[in-house]
Amino acid sequence: SLPYHVRPYRYSTMKLEYVPNTSAVGHLDCRPFMIEVAWNYCQLVLSSSLRRGLIEQTLGALAIEIVLKSYNSVVVGNAGQLTERYQFQVPSGVKVPNKHNLVALADLLRPDIRQYLIEPLDEEVLQENQDAFSNSRYYYEATAPQSSSVGAMRLAVKMICKTLLLYKQRGCSDRFVAAFDVNAVFFTY
């Protein structure tokens, strides 16, 4: 079954709703300011008429990195405030040589969260962009990739929508979370 469905409204108007199954996701600590920052990076590209492939790919990869890290971060300052501060924590006993590698960060997720957040087709996008932030951010260098894709940005938007949907369902009262229209964003980008 698809993670969205169409609900009829009066006068034959239809409304699409994004409703992935969240029932298998266990306890969740919300990190709303991290997700807002990830969304801000996406918005820099999505709201601009300027299209530069490697910039879009780099900022998409950065947004994915932030979302993935949010699931393994703890509050270290401004607890409960709009500008909460966090610190990424690698689970004990695990070595991560590159904390920007998207595949390595995805591997740190709890199985229930990984299964919810990353669908099988998303794995390919993660593989293709696993080092995009590190390799593409200085795109004027000779070693920078010569081509790019929109896959990282699309996956970033999808992961942000899925994360914020979880936060809403779990009762997160953060203003950004409450104001974010998951359906509008998911079906627009």
C-alpha positions as CSV (number, residue, x, y, z in Angstrom):
1,S,0.0,0.0,0.0
2,L,1.2,3.5,-0.7
3,P,2.1,5.9,2.1
4,Y,-0.6,8.3,1.1
5,H,-4.2,8.2,0.1
6,V,-6.9,10.4,-1.3
7,R,-9.8,11.5,0.8
8,P,-12.9,12.9,-0.9
9,Y,-14.3,16.2,0.2
10,R,-17.6,17.9,-0.5
11,Y,-18.2,19.1,-4.0
12,S,-15.9,16.5,-5.6
13,T,-12.7,18.1,-4.3
14,M,-10.0,15.6,-3.5
15,K,-7.2,16.1,-0.9
16,L,-4.0,14.1,-0.9
17,E,-2.6,13.1,2.5
18,Y,0.8,11.7,3.2
19,V,0.3,9.0,5.8
20,P,3.2,6.6,6.2
21,N,2.8,3.8,8.7
22,T,4.4,5.0,12.0
23,S,3.0,2.2,14.2
24,A,6.3,0.3,14.4
25,V,8.4,3.2,15.6
26,G,9.1,3.0,19.3
27,H,10.0,5.8,21.7
28,L,11.3,9.0,20.1
29,D,13.0,12.0,21.5
30,C,12.1,15.0,19.4
31,R,14.9,17.4,18.2
32,P,12.8,20.1,16.5
33,F,15.4,22.8,16.1
34,M,17.7,20.3,14.3
35,I,14.9,19.5,11.8
36,E,14.1,23.2,11.4
37,V,17.8,23.9,10.5
38,A,17.7,21.0,8.0
39,W,14.6,22.5,6.5
40,N,16.2,25.9,6.3
41,Y,19.0,24.4,4.2
42,C,16.5,22.9,1.9
43,Q,14.6,26.1,1.6
44,L,17.7,28.0,0.5
45,V,17.5,25.9,-2.7
46,L,13.8,25.2,-3.1
47,S,12.8,28.9,-2.8
48,S,15.4,30.1,-5.1
49,S,15.2,30.6,-8.9
50,L,19.0,30.0,-9.0
51,R,19.7,26.3,-9.8
52,R,23.2,25.0,-9.3
53,G,23.2,21.2,-9.2
54,L,26.2,20.6,-6.9
55,I,24.9,23.3,-4.4
56,E,21.5,21.6,-4.3
57,Q,23.1,18.2,-3.9
58,T,25.4,19.4,-1.2
59,L,22.7,21.2,0.8
60,G,20.4,18.2,0.4
61,A,23.1,15.9,1.7
62,L,23.7,18.3,4.6
63,A,20.0,18.3,5.5
64,I,19.9,14.5,5.4
65,E,23.0,14.4,7.7
66,I,21.2,16.6,10.2
67,V,18.0,14.6,10.1
68,L,20.0,11.3,10.6
69,K,22.1,12.8,13.4
70,S,18.9,14.1,15.1
71,Y,17.9,10.5,16.0
72,N,21.2,10.1,18.0
73,S,21.6,13.5,19.5
74,V,21.1,14.7,23.1
75,V,20.1,18.1,24.4
76,V,23.1,20.0,25.8
77,G,21.7,23.5,26.1
78,N,18.6,25.7,26.1
79,A,16.5,22.7,27.0
80,G,12.8,23.3,26.1
81,Q,13.5,26.6,24.3
82,L,13.1,27.4,20.7
83,T,16.9,27.4,20.2
84,E,17.6,24.1,22.0
85,R,21.2,22.9,21.4
86,Y,22.2,19.3,20.7
87,Q,25.2,17.1,20.5
88,F,25.4,14.1,18.2
89,Q,26.4,10.9,20.1
90,V,27.6,7.8,18.4
91,P,26.2,4.8,20.2
92,S,28.7,3.2,22.6
93,G,30.9,0.6,21.1
94,V,30.5,1.8,17.6
95,K,33.2,3.4,15.5
96,V,32.3,5.9,12.8
97,P,35.4,7.1,10.9
98,N,33.4,9.7,8.8
99,K,30.6,11.5,10.7
100,H,29.5,13.1,7.4
101,N,28.9,9.8,5.6
102,L,25.2,9.3,5.1
103,V,25.3,5.5,4.9
104,A,27.3,5.3,8.1
105,L,24.9,7.7,9.8
106,A,21.9,5.7,8.6
107,D,23.5,2.5,10.0
108,L,23.5,4.1,13.4
109,L,19.7,4.4,13.5
110,R,17.6,2.0,15.6
111,P,16.1,-0.6,13.3
112,D,12.5,0.6,13.8
113,I,13.5,4.2,12.9
114,R,15.6,3.1,9.9
115,Q,12.8,1.0,8.5
116,Y,10.4,3.9,8.8
117,L,12.7,6.7,7.6
118,I,14.5,4.9,4.8
119,E,12.6,3.0,2.2
120,P,14.4,0.4,-0.1
121,L,14.6,2.9,-3.0
122,D,16.1,5.5,-0.7
123,E,19.0,3.2,0.0
124,E,20.3,3.9,-3.5
125,V,20.1,7.6,-3.1
126,L,22.0,7.3,0.2
127,Q,24.7,5.3,-1.5
128,E,25.0,7.7,-4.4
129,N,25.2,10.7,-2.1
130,Q,26.9,9.2,1.0
131,D,29.9,11.6,0.7
132,A,28.2,14.4,-1.3
133,F,28.6,16.9,1.5
134,S,32.4,16.2,1.9
135,N,33.1,15.8,-1.9
136,S,30.8,18.5,-3.5
137,R,30.9,21.5,-1.2
138,Y,34.0,22.9,-2.9
139,Y,32.7,22.3,-6.3
140,Y,35.3,24.6,-7.9
141,E,38.1,22.1,-7.0
142,A,39.5,19.8,-9.6
143,T,38.5,16.7,-7.5
144,A,34.8,17.8,-7.2
145,P,32.2,15.7,-9.0
146,Q,31.4,16.9,-12.5
147,S,27.7,16.1,-12.3
148,S,25.0,16.1,-9.7
149,S,21.4,14.9,-9.1
150,V,18.3,16.1,-7.3
151,G,18.0,12.8,-5.4
152,A,19.6,14.1,-2.2
153,M,17.3,17.1,-2.0
154,R,14.2,15.0,-2.7
155,L,15.3,12.5,0.0
156,A,16.0,15.3,2.4
157,V,12.5,16.7,2.0
158,K,11.0,13.3,2.4
159,M,13.0,12.5,5.6
160,I,12.0,15.9,7.0
161,C,8.4,15.3,6.3
162,K,8.5,11.8,7.8
163,T,10.3,13.1,10.9
164,L,7.9,16.0,11.4
165,L,4.9,13.7,10.9
166,L,6.3,11.5,13.8
167,Y,6.8,14.6,15.9
168,K,3.3,15.8,15.4
169,Q,1.8,12.3,16.1
170,R,3.9,12.1,19.3
171,G,2.6,15.5,20.5
172,C,5.6,17.7,20.0
173,S,4.4,21.3,20.7
174,D,7.3,23.1,19.0
175,R,6.0,26.1,16.9
176,F,8.0,25.1,13.8
177,V,6.6,21.5,14.0
178,A,3.0,22.7,14.6
179,A,3.2,25.2,11.6
180,F,4.9,22.8,9.2
181,D,2.4,21.5,6.6
182,V,3.7,18.0,5.9
183,N,1.2,17.3,3.1
184,A,1.8,20.6,1.3
185,V,5.6,20.1,1.4
186,F,5.6,16.4,0.6
187,F,3.4,16.8,-2.5
188,T,5.1,20.0,-3.7
189,Y,8.7,18.8,-3.7
